[in-house]
């Protein structure tokens, strides 16, 4: 009991004073400071007070070193579940955007395909031959190709919405001189510039879809959008365009086909005006600008801020589709594959009139109904999207993401690549009498289903691989396919006249068989192609940097909370320690008094 009788010899921690717990808190802070000195935070990031309110991620510093000259503490970015991030918008808003861009693209494509139904009337009115009038298809597709190279990069500088509004307005105005033309040369020239303006919808719509949907639901978005246009091979292109143009031309004349498209384009202009901006870099630049104005603090910035001159930006962005088309393996192979499929597809606009109007003797309006088979096939593919998505989701997962890799989409393309030549060869050997007319129309079902699946899932693969540069990737694709799609129809009449409908169609089917190895190769080895892409690798590093920033922010907040909890616990311990010391002091005093009383009693007994 020596320790109780001699309190001065009993040692207590110096961090627990007898009057206040402040010493323990100071010791705890000193302890944690030593711990931080041993395990410092990521270099290059300034520390903040542990008890200050955590800044939102849109204003918080990146947790990774940056080479930018701006203060990383004020970098503007998306937060988790940020309501302004287009990928987090409600479903109804995303559906509205998909419907708007689908209708606008539908109008641009209908203007291309409805033209073919008036070839005969235009040839008579302008005193020329139908093959010469067919050049209008070529000039339109060349306009789409050239415009894609210009307008897709511009949308990656200024955003999607302003490009849509301006180009759709120009597209409407250029329909007027085409409808009032007095010579074929006027029609050809005006259609070129009209297509140049309308190409904004062809090249940028896939980018708009990628802006608002995640990887999992991108095929669904593309399928819904494909109900309208899908750059050509769907129900609208091969069914609605010829049907609309056929009946309008038959009963009102070829000029009214222009006025009908003009009225449809007016609706499309209203839609793109109502549509919000979807391009994430443009939205982040605007957010940084708003923060600078609202806080009067010029340090807020976005990594997408345009620090270069406009000329330098245009040079970089306008050259990107060309550079990607010749340096990115994914773009090279898919540009070739889709261009061949697209070129043969546009030959249908020559083959179907030759077969159903020339050989079978159908009227112009009725011959347009022959495209219903292709339309049914296209809509069948779209209706099967939920089933196809389940098949894709069952593909082997990527260990890095836990989701099927982009190449899972190519498994669908491999099946579609077989359906297309099957439909083509079926059509080739059933198109002429005495075979019943229903058989060549039914041949359009596998042909349309295969074409639609190729465009949906190949486009989804390219757009998903290149992210924010999807518009540039698809622009290069649009150039190659439009050039081939614009030139092959010129050779169609001569080819069908020389080889006959049977062997001409067979030749095209065998060409489609010859390119089947391209999707098979990407299905097996697509991951290696993506790893060799410097652009995709760069974007992957950017995503990892953002993820690192989120983890750093979350980790720092968690550490601050842990320290706060430990301080509260130490305060409790300190208070308990003080109470214990006071209790022990009282015990010592009582023991001392008892000992004195005992000594006094001993002295009294001795005295007695």
MONORMO-V722696 format. One record per residue. N is the residue number from 0. RES is the residue in three letters. PHI is phi in whole degrees, 0 to 359 (none if undefined). Layout:
# MONORMO-V722696
n=N res=RES phi=PHI
n=N res=RES phi=PHI
This chain:
# MONORMO-V722696
n=0 res=UNK phi=none
n=1 res=UNK phi=296
n=2 res=UNK phi=295
n=3 res=UNK phi=281
n=4 res=UNK phi=280
n=5 res=UNK phi=232
n=6 res=UNK phi=297
n=7 res=UNK phi=291
n=8 res=UNK phi=273
n=9 res=UNK phi=276
n=10 res=UNK phi=267
n=11 res=UNK phi=236
n=12 res=UNK phi=301
n=13 res=UNK phi=292
n=14 res=UNK phi=285
n=15 res=UNK phi=245
n=16 res=UNK phi=285
n=17 res=UNK phi=271
n=18 res=UNK phi=236
n=19 res=UNK phi=211
n=20 res=UNK phi=278
n=21 res=UNK phi=299
n=22 res=UNK phi=296
n=23 res=UNK phi=294
n=24 res=UNK phi=295
n=25 res=UNK phi=298
n=26 res=UNK phi=295
n=27 res=UNK phi=296
n=28 res=UNK phi=297
n=29 res=UNK phi=297
n=30 res=UNK phi=298
n=31 res=UNK phi=292
n=32 res=UNK phi=294
n=33 res=UNK phi=296
n=34 res=UNK phi=296
n=35 res=UNK phi=293
n=36 res=UNK phi=297
n=37 res=UNK phi=281
n=38 res=UNK phi=233
n=39 res=UNK phi=292
n=40 res=UNK phi=290
n=41 res=UNK phi=305
n=42 res=UNK phi=299
n=43 res=UNK phi=92
n=44 res=UNK phi=247
n=45 res=UNK phi=288
n=46 res=UNK phi=278
n=47 res=UNK phi=239
n=48 res=UNK phi=299
n=49 res=UNK phi=291
n=50 res=UNK phi=256
n=51 res=UNK phi=281
n=52 res=UNK phi=292
n=53 res=UNK phi=293
n=54 res=UNK phi=291
n=55 res=UNK phi=297
n=56 res=UNK phi=298
n=57 res=UNK phi=295
n=58 res=UNK phi=243
n=59 res=UNK phi=272
n=60 res=UNK phi=290
n=61 res=UNK phi=290
n=62 res=UNK phi=267
n=63 res=UNK phi=238
n=64 res=UNK phi=302
n=65 res=UNK phi=235
n=66 res=UNK phi=267
n=67 res=UNK phi=291
n=68 res=UNK phi=279
n=69 res=UNK phi=282
n=70 res=UNK phi=292
n=71 res=UNK phi=296
n=72 res=UNK phi=296
n=73 res=UNK phi=247
n=74 res=UNK phi=289
n=75 res=UNK phi=265
n=76 res=UNK phi=209
n=77 res=UNK phi=285
n=78 res=UNK phi=272
n=79 res=UNK phi=296
n=80 res=UNK phi=57
n=81 res=UNK phi=294
n=82 res=UNK phi=293
n=83 res=UNK phi=275
n=84 res=UNK phi=287
n=85 res=UNK phi=304
n=86 res=UNK phi=289
n=87 res=UNK phi=257
n=88 res=UNK phi=294
n=89 res=UNK phi=295
n=90 res=UNK phi=299
n=91 res=UNK phi=297
n=92 res=UNK phi=288
n=93 res=UNK phi=296
n=94 res=UNK phi=298
n=95 res=UNK phi=298
n=96 res=UNK phi=295
n=97 res=UNK phi=299
n=98 res=UNK phi=296
n=99 res=UNK phi=297
n=100 res=UNK phi=289
n=101 res=UNK phi=295
n=102 res=UNK phi=295
n=103 res=UNK phi=297
n=104 res=UNK phi=289
n=105 res=UNK phi=304
n=106 res=UNK phi=297
n=107 res=UNK phi=297
n=108 res=UNK phi=287
n=109 res=UNK phi=300
n=110 res=UNK phi=297
n=111 res=UNK phi=285
n=112 res=UNK phi=277
n=113 res=UNK phi=292
n=114 res=UNK phi=299
n=115 res=UNK phi=293
n=116 res=UNK phi=285
n=117 res=UNK phi=257
n=118 res=UNK phi=300
n=119 res=UNK phi=296
n=120 res=UNK phi=296
n=121 res=UNK phi=293
n=122 res=UNK phi=297
n=123 res=UNK phi=291
n=124 res=UNK phi=293
n=125 res=UNK phi=261
n=126 res=UNK phi=57
n=127 res=UNK phi=214
n=128 res=UNK phi=261
n=129 res=UNK phi=297
n=130 res=UNK phi=302
n=131 res=UNK phi=289
n=132 res=UNK phi=295
n=133 res=UNK phi=299
n=134 res=UNK phi=301
n=135 res=UNK phi=299
n=136 res=UNK phi=294
n=137 res=UNK phi=295
n=138 res=UNK phi=296
n=139 res=UNK phi=293
n=140 res=UNK phi=291
n=141 res=UNK phi=294
n=142 res=UNK phi=298
n=143 res=UNK phi=298
n=144 res=UNK phi=293
n=145 res=UNK phi=295
n=146 res=UNK phi=297
n=147 res=UNK phi=299
n=148 res=UNK phi=294
n=149 res=UNK phi=266
n=150 res=UNK phi=278
n=151 res=UNK phi=296
n=152 res=UNK phi=297
n=153 res=UNK phi=296
n=154 res=UNK phi=291
n=155 res=UNK phi=271
n=156 res=UNK phi=254
n=157 res=UNK phi=255
n=158 res=UNK phi=101
n=159 res=UNK phi=285
n=160 res=UNK phi=300
n=161 res=UNK phi=299
n=162 res=UNK phi=293
n=163 res=UNK phi=299
n=164 res=UNK phi=296
n=165 res=UNK phi=295
n=166 res=UNK phi=290
n=167 res=UNK phi=292
n=168 res=UNK phi=297
n=169 res=UNK phi=294
n=170 res=UNK phi=302
n=171 res=UNK phi=295
n=172 res=UNK phi=296
n=173 res=UNK phi=281
n=174 res=UNK phi=287
n=175 res=UNK phi=299
n=176 res=UNK phi=296
n=177 res=UNK phi=290
n=178 res=UNK phi=289
n=179 res=UNK phi=257
n=180 res=UNK phi=299
n=181 res=UNK phi=250
n=182 res=UNK phi=211
n=183 res=UNK phi=293
n=184 res=UNK phi=299
n=185 res=UNK phi=298
n=186 res=UNK phi=298
n=187 res=UNK phi=296
n=188 res=UNK phi=290
n=189 res=UNK phi=293
n=190 res=UNK phi=296
n=191 res=UNK phi=299
n=192 res=UNK phi=288
n=193 res=UNK phi=296
n=194 res=UNK phi=294
n=195 res=UNK phi=301
n=196 res=UNK phi=288
n=197 res=UNK phi=290
n=198 res=UNK phi=297
n=199 res=UNK phi=302
n=200 res=UNK phi=286
n=201 res=UNK phi=294
n=202 res=UNK phi=273
n=203 res=UNK phi=265
n=204 res=UNK phi=300
n=205 res=UNK phi=302
n=206 res=UNK phi=295
n=207 res=UNK phi=296
n=208 res=UNK phi=294
n=209 res=UNK phi=295
n=210 res=UNK phi=295
n=211 res=UNK phi=249
n=212 res=UNK phi=240
n=213 res=UNK phi=276
n=214 res=UNK phi=301
n=215 res=UNK phi=296
n=216 res=UNK phi=256
n=217 res=UNK phi=297
n=218 res=UNK phi=301
n=219 res=UNK phi=296
n=220 res=UNK phi=297
n=221 res=UNK phi=296
n=222 res=UNK phi=292
n=223 res=UNK phi=296
n=224 res=UNK phi=298
n=225 res=UNK phi=292
n=226 res=UNK phi=300
n=227 res=UNK phi=275
n=228 res=UNK phi=247
n=229 res=UNK phi=52
n=230 res=UNK phi=57
n=231 res=UNK phi=135
n=232 res=UNK phi=267
n=233 res=UNK phi=240
n=234 res=UNK phi=303
n=235 res=UNK phi=293
n=236 res=UNK phi=291
n=237 res=UNK phi=267
n=238 res=UNK phi=243
n=239 res=UNK phi=293
n=240 res=UNK phi=301
n=241 res=UNK phi=296
n=242 res=UNK phi=293
n=243 res=UNK phi=299
n=244 res=UNK phi=297
n=245 res=UNK phi=295
n=246 res=UNK phi=288
n=247 res=UNK phi=296
n=248 res=UNK phi=295
n=249 res=UNK phi=293
n=250 res=UNK phi=256
n=251 res=UNK phi=240
n=252 res=UNK phi=103
n=253 res=UNK phi=294
n=254 res=UNK phi=293
n=255 res=UNK phi=289
n=256 res=UNK phi=298
n=257 res=UNK phi=291
n=258 res=UNK phi=291
n=259 res=UNK phi=296
n=260 res=UNK phi=296
n=261 res=UNK phi=296
n=262 res=UNK phi=294
n=263 res=UNK phi=295
n=264 res=UNK phi=292
n=265 res=UNK phi=299
n=266 res=UNK phi=296
n=267 res=UNK phi=297
n=268 res=UNK phi=296
n=269 res=UNK phi=299
n=270 res=UNK phi=298
n=271 res=UNK phi=290
n=272 res=UNK phi=291
n=273 res=UNK phi=284
n=274 res=UNK phi=285
n=275 res=UNK phi=283
n=276 res=UNK phi=291
n=277 res=UNK phi=242
n=278 res=UNK phi=284
n=279 res=UNK phi=303
n=280 res=UNK phi=303
n=281 res=UNK phi=295
n=282 res=UNK phi=292
n=283 res=UNK phi=290
n=284 res=UNK phi=298
n=285 res=UNK phi=295
n=286 res=UNK phi=296
n=287 res=UNK phi=299
n=288 res=UNK phi=296
n=289 res=UNK phi=296
n=290 res=UNK phi=294
n=291 res=UNK phi=297
n=292 res=UNK phi=285
n=293 res=UNK phi=288
n=294 res=UNK phi=258
n=295 res=UNK phi=55
n=296 res=UNK phi=239
n=297 res=UNK phi=282
n=298 res=UNK phi=278
n=299 res=UNK phi=291
n=300 res=UNK phi=208
n=301 res=UNK phi=235
n=302 res=UNK phi=291
n=303 res=UNK phi=264
n=304 res=UNK phi=302
n=305 res=UNK phi=275
n=306 res=UNK phi=270
n=307 res=UNK phi=272
n=308 res=UNK phi=288
n=309 res=UNK phi=299
n=310 res=UNK phi=297
n=311 res=UNK phi=295
n=312 res=UNK phi=297
n=313 res=UNK phi=297
n=314 res=UNK phi=298
n=315 res=UNK phi=291
n=316 res=UNK phi=286
n=317 res=UNK phi=288
n=318 res=UNK phi=274
n=319 res=UNK phi=301
n=320 res=UNK phi=301
n=321 res=UNK phi=295
n=322 res=UNK phi=298
n=323 res=UNK phi=295
n=324 res=UNK phi=293
n=325 res=UNK phi=246
n=326 res=UNK phi=243
n=327 res=UNK phi=269
n=328 res=UNK phi=303
n=329 res=UNK phi=300
n=330 res=UNK phi=294
n=331 res=UNK phi=301
n=332 res=UNK phi=291
n=333 res=UNK phi=286
n=334 res=UNK phi=297
n=335 res=UNK phi=295
n=336 res=UNK phi=296
n=337 res=UNK phi=293
n=338 res=UNK phi=297
n=339 res=UNK phi=293
n=340 res=UNK phi=300
n=341 res=UNK phi=293
n=342 res=UNK phi=297
n=343 res=UNK phi=294
n=344 res=UNK phi=300
n=345 res=UNK phi=289
n=346 res=UNK phi=294
n=347 res=UNK phi=300
n=348 res=UNK phi=289
n=349 res=UNK phi=264
n=350 res=UNK phi=294
n=351 res=UNK phi=295
n=352 res=UNK phi=298
n=353 res=UNK phi=298
n=354 res=UNK phi=285
n=355 res=UNK phi=272
n=356 res=UNK phi=266
n=357 res=UNK phi=283
n=358 res=UNK phi=274
n=359 res=UNK phi=268
n=360 res=UNK phi=77
n=361 res=UNK phi=283
n=362 res=UNK phi=287
n=363 res=UNK phi=301
n=364 res=UNK phi=295
n=365 res=UNK phi=292
n=366 res=UNK phi=296
n=367 res=UNK phi=295
n=368 res=UNK phi=291
n=369 res=UNK phi=296
n=370 res=UNK phi=282
n=371 res=UNK phi=300
n=372 res=UNK phi=302
n=373 res=UNK phi=296
n=374 res=UNK phi=297
n=375 res=UNK phi=296
n=376 res=UNK phi=297
n=377 res=UNK phi=296
n=378 res=UNK phi=292
n=379 res=UNK phi=296
n=380 res=UNK phi=299
n=381 res=UNK phi=295
n=382 res=UNK phi=293
n=383 res=UNK phi=273
n=384 res=UNK phi=304
n=385 res=UNK phi=301
n=386 res=UNK phi=293
n=387 res=UNK phi=296
n=388 res=UNK phi=296
n=389 res=UNK phi=295
n=390 res=UNK phi=297
n=391 res=UNK phi=294
n=392 res=UNK phi=292
n=393 res=UNK phi=272
n=394 res=UNK phi=292
n=395 res=UNK phi=306
n=396 res=UNK phi=281
n=397 res=UNK phi=279
n=398 res=UNK phi=301
n=399 res=UNK phi=287
n=400 res=UNK phi=247
n=401 res=UNK phi=77
n=402 res=UNK phi=237
n=403 res=UNK phi=300
n=404 res=UNK phi=291
n=405 res=UNK phi=304
n=406 res=UNK phi=295
n=407 res=UNK phi=299
n=408 res=UNK phi=296
n=409 res=UNK phi=290
n=410 res=UNK phi=300
n=411 res=UNK phi=290
n=412 res=UNK phi=297
n=413 res=UNK phi=298
n=414 res=UNK phi=292
n=415 res=UNK phi=296
n=416 res=UNK phi=296
n=417 res=UNK phi=274
n=418 res=UNK phi=297
n=419 res=UNK phi=297
n=420 res=UNK phi=294
n=421 res=UNK phi=300
n=422 res=UNK phi=295
n=423 res=UNK phi=294
n=424 res=UNK phi=290
n=425 res=UNK phi=302
n=426 res=UNK phi=297
n=427 res=UNK phi=299
n=428 res=UNK phi=259
n=429 res=UNK phi=232
n=430 res=UNK phi=284
n=431 res=UNK phi=252
n=432 res=UNK phi=300
n=433 res=UNK phi=272
n=434 res=UNK phi=295
n=435 res=UNK phi=298
n=436 res=UNK phi=294
n=437 res=UNK phi=292
n=438 res=UNK phi=290
n=439 res=UNK phi=294
n=440 res=UNK phi=290
n=441 res=UNK phi=295
n=442 res=UNK phi=298
n=443 res=UNK phi=290
n=444 res=UNK phi=294
n=445 res=UNK phi=295
n=446 res=UNK phi=297
n=447 res=UNK phi=291
n=448 res=UNK phi=297
n=449 res=UNK phi=294
n=450 res=UNK phi=298
n=451 res=UNK phi=295
n=452 res=UNK phi=297
n=453 res=UNK phi=297
n=454 res=UNK phi=290
n=455 res=UNK phi=292
n=456 res=UNK phi=275
n=457 res=UNK phi=289
n=458 res=UNK phi=295
n=459 res=UNK phi=296
n=460 res=UNK phi=295
n=461 res=UNK phi=293
n=462 res=UNK phi=296
n=463 res=UNK phi=292
n=464 res=UNK phi=287
n=465 res=UNK phi=253
n=466 res=UNK phi=53
n=467 res=UNK phi=292
n=468 res=UNK phi=259
n=469 res=UNK phi=299
n=470 res=UNK phi=297
n=471 res=UNK phi=292
n=472 res=UNK phi=297
n=473 res=UNK phi=287
n=474 res=UNK phi=293
n=475 res=UNK phi=299
n=476 res=UNK phi=296
n=477 res=UNK phi=296
n=478 res=UNK phi=296
n=479 res=UNK phi=295
n=480 res=UNK phi=290
n=481 res=UNK phi=290
n=482 res=UNK phi=296
n=483 res=UNK phi=288
n=484 res=UNK phi=293
n=485 res=UNK phi=276
n=486 res=UNK phi=264
n=487 res=UNK phi=299
n=488 res=UNK phi=301
n=489 res=UNK phi=294
n=490 res=UNK phi=273
n=491 res=UNK phi=300
n=492 res=UNK phi=303
n=493 res=UNK phi=294
n=494 res=UNK phi=294
n=495 res=UNK phi=290
n=496 res=UNK phi=287
n=497 res=UNK phi=280
n=498 res=UNK phi=270
n=499 res=UNK phi=86
n=500 res=UNK phi=296
n=501 res=UNK phi=292
n=502 res=UNK phi=282
n=503 res=UNK phi=295
n=504 res=UNK phi=294
n=505 res=UNK phi=296
n=506 res=UNK phi=301
n=507 res=UNK phi=293
n=508 res=UNK phi=296
n=509 res=UNK phi=292
n=510 res=UNK phi=296
n=511 res=UNK phi=292
n=512 res=UNK phi=294
n=513 res=UNK phi=295
n=514 res=UNK phi=259
n=515 res=UNK phi=302
n=516 res=UNK phi=302
n=517 res=UNK phi=296
n=518 res=UNK phi=296
n=519 res=UNK phi=297
n=520 res=UNK phi=298
n=521 res=UNK phi=287
n=522 res=UNK phi=296
n=523 res=UNK phi=275
n=524 res=UNK phi=236
n=525 res=UNK phi=299
n=526 res=UNK phi=300
n=527 res=UNK phi=293
n=528 res=UNK phi=295
n=529 res=UNK phi=293
n=530 res=UNK phi=293
n=531 res=UNK phi=276
n=532 res=UNK phi=276
n=533 res=UNK phi=293
n=534 res=UNK phi=292
n=535 res=UNK phi=294
n=536 res=UNK phi=298
n=537 res=UNK phi=296
n=538 res=UNK phi=293
n=539 res=UNK phi=297
n=540 res=UNK phi=297
n=541 res=UNK phi=294
n=542 res=UNK phi=294
n=543 res=UNK phi=295
n=544 res=UNK phi=295
n=545 res=UNK phi=295
n=546 res=UNK phi=295
n=547 res=UNK phi=298
n=548 res=UNK phi=296
n=549 res=UNK phi=295
n=550 res=UNK phi=295
n=551 res=UNK phi=295
n=552 res=UNK phi=297
n=553 res=UNK phi=295
n=554 res=UNK phi=295
n=555 res=UNK phi=294
n=556 res=UNK phi=296
n=557 res=UNK phi=294
n=558 res=UNK phi=292
n=559 res=UNK phi=298
n=560 res=UNK phi=294
n=561 res=UNK phi=297
n=562 res=UNK phi=297
n=563 res=UNK phi=298
n=564 res=UNK phi=296
n=565 res=UNK phi=294
n=566 res=UNK phi=297
n=567 res=UNK phi=297
n=568 res=UNK phi=297
n=569 res=UNK phi=292
n=570 res=UNK phi=299
n=571 res=UNK phi=297
n=572 res=UNK phi=297
n=573 res=UNK phi=298
n=574 res=UNK phi=297
n=575 res=UNK phi=296
n=576 res=UNK phi=296
n=577 res=UNK phi=298
n=578 res=UNK phi=298
n=579 res=UNK phi=295
n=580 res=UNK phi=298
n=581 res=UNK phi=299
n=582 res=UNK phi=296
n=583 res=UNK phi=294
n=584 res=UNK phi=301
n=585 res=UNK phi=295
n=586 res=UNK phi=296
n=587 res=UNK phi=299
n=588 res=UNK phi=296
n=589 res=UNK phi=296
n=590 res=UNK phi=297
n=591 res=UNK phi=296
n=592 res=UNK phi=296
n=593 res=UNK phi=296
n=594 res=UNK phi=296
n=595 res=UNK phi=297
n=596 res=UNK phi=299
n=597 res=UNK phi=297
n=598 res=UNK phi=297
n=599 res=UNK phi=296
n=600 res=UNK phi=294
n=601 res=UNK phi=298
n=602 res=UNK phi=295
n=603 res=UNK phi=296
n=604 res=UNK phi=295
n=605 res=UNK phi=295
n=606 res=UNK phi=298
n=607 res=UNK phi=297
